[in-house]
Amino acid sequence: MSWMLVAAVLLATAGLLVLGVLAIRLWLDVRALAKGVDTAARALASAAEDLADAVPGRA
């Protein structure tokens, strides 16, 4: 009966390790996505400013 307890603890530990690895991968992907969104937002803001400057008669 004690081997079942050891197996259950090992299985739970392995599950937690897998969840931890997946959480770290998700965090890294979210950071990369946030960096991409920031870059795109800055490019859009710059383009909008250039467009506003190009329109004659607008101050």
C-alpha positions as CSV (number, residue, x, y, z in Angstrom):
1,M,0.0,0.0,0.0
2,S,2.9,2.4,0.6
3,W,4.1,2.1,-3.0
4,M,0.7,3.6,-4.1
5,L,1.3,6.6,-1.8
6,V,4.8,7.0,-3.3
7,A,3.4,6.7,-6.8
8,A,0.7,9.3,-6.1
9,V,3.2,11.8,-4.6
10,L,5.6,11.3,-7.6
11,L,2.7,11.7,-10.1
12,A,1.5,14.9,-8.3
13,T,5.1,16.3,-8.3
14,A,5.5,15.5,-12.0
15,G,2.2,17.2,-12.7
16,L,3.2,20.3,-10.8
17,L,6.5,20.5,-12.6
18,V,4.8,20.2,-16.0
19,L,2.4,23.0,-15.0
20,G,5.3,25.1,-13.8
21,V,7.1,24.7,-17.1
22,L,4.0,25.6,-19.1
23,A,3.4,28.7,-16.9
24,I,6.9,29.9,-17.6
25,R,6.5,29.3,-21.3
26,L,3.2,31.2,-21.3
27,W,4.8,34.1,-19.4
28,L,7.6,34.4,-21.9
29,D,5.2,34.3,-24.8
30,V,3.0,37.0,-23.2
31,R,6.1,39.2,-22.7
32,A,7.1,38.7,-26.4
33,L,3.5,39.6,-27.4
34,A,3.4,42.7,-25.2
35,K,6.7,43.8,-26.8
36,G,5.2,43.4,-30.3
37,V,2.0,45.2,-29.4
38,D,4.1,48.1,-27.9
39,T,6.2,48.3,-31.1
40,A,3.1,48.3,-33.3
41,A,1.3,50.9,-31.2
42,R,4.4,53.2,-31.4
43,A,4.5,52.8,-35.1
44,L,0.8,53.6,-35.5
45,A,1.2,56.7,-33.3
46,S,4.1,57.9,-35.4
47,A,2.2,57.2,-38.6
48,A,-0.8,59.1,-37.3
49,E,1.3,62.0,-36.4
50,D,3.0,62.0,-39.8
51,L,-0.4,61.9,-41.5
52,A,-1.7,64.7,-39.3
53,D,1.3,66.8,-40.2
54,A,0.8,66.1,-43.9
55,V,-2.8,67.4,-44.0
56,P,-2.8,71.0,-45.2
57,G,-4.8,73.6,-43.2
58,R,-4.9,71.6,-40.0
59,A,-3.1,72.8,-36.9
